[in-house]
Amino acid sequence: MHTSQDEIMRLEDLLRKYEDSLNDAGVRGSSYTLSAINLLRPALEYLRDQRVKAMLDLGCGYGVLTLIVAEAIGVKRCYAIDVDENRLDYIKGLSRKACVDIITLRQDFSKPISLPEEVHLVTMFGSLEHNVDWDGILENIRSNLVKGGFVLISMPNLGSWVNRVALLLGYQPRDLEISRKKAFGVAPFFRKNAIGHIKVATFGAFKEFLKDNGFDIIVARPLYSKEGLLINLVDKILFTPRFSRRFYVLAKLRNK
C-alpha cells in the first residue's frame, strides 16, 4: 500500500532525521542541491500527490539527498546508481533508518540500465553535467520510466549571470571545464580544482531539450544555497532560472 499523506514526513523532520550526515562537511559539500534542498519544496509538494511508488536516482553519491527526497514524497522503493562503491556503501548504511527500500547498483548510468520494473520518478541531482552523452542518458530514462512518469533534474546554468560576466571579462565559464585535471582559464576567485563539469546547458536550451524528448515542464526554479551570502544575494534578487547559477526542473513524460 502506498504511503498516505499523513504518513509522509515533513521536510523539516527529515532534515533532523539525517542531521548527522548533513553536518558531515564531506557529505554536505558533495551535493550543491543538498545545501539548497528547501528550494525543492514546490517540486516535492507536487510529487506528493502523484503516488510515486518507485524511484531511480542516477548518480546518487552518498545518498542523503536521495533518501530525503524519497521519504518526502512517500516513495517505498528506490534504485540508487553510482560508480563510487564507497558512496554506495554509505547509502546502504543510511538505509537502516530509512523508510524506503533502497537497492544500490554500481554502474555508469550513461550505459544501458536494466531494472526489474519501470519507475515513476527519475532524479539527477548535479550528475548530468559530468556526462557527455545526454541523448543516451535520456533514452535510458525513457526506457525505465512509466508513461506519465517524472524527471527531477538539477544542474549548473551555462547562461548564469556569473558565466555571462566571466565571458565578458574573457574568462572560461566556471561550469564548463576543458580538463579533468585543472580548472583552466576561469576567473581567479573561482580557480579551484576541476570538478568534472564537462557539458552544461543554458536554462532555455535544457527546457527545449526535455520538450523535444517528450517531457512537459511542471516546475522550473533557480537553485542557490545559503552559503556564500553575497553571491547568492544576486541569485535571490534575480530569482529566475534563466540567470541563476543553478536551476532545477520537474518534468512529466507525455503519454503519447
FENQUI-V301243 format. One record per helix or strand. SS is the DSSP state (helix for helix, strand for strand). FROM is the first residue (numbers start at 0). TO is the last residue. If there is no record, write none. Layout:
SS,FROM,TO  SS,FROM,TO
This chain:
helix,10,16  helix,18,21  helix,24,28  helix,31,34  helix,36,47  strand,53,57  helix,63,72  strand,76,81  helix,84,96  strand,100,105  strand,118,124  helix,127,129  helix,133,143  strand,144,156  helix,160,167  helix,187,189  strand,200,200  helix,202,211  strand,214,222  helix,228,237  strand,245,252
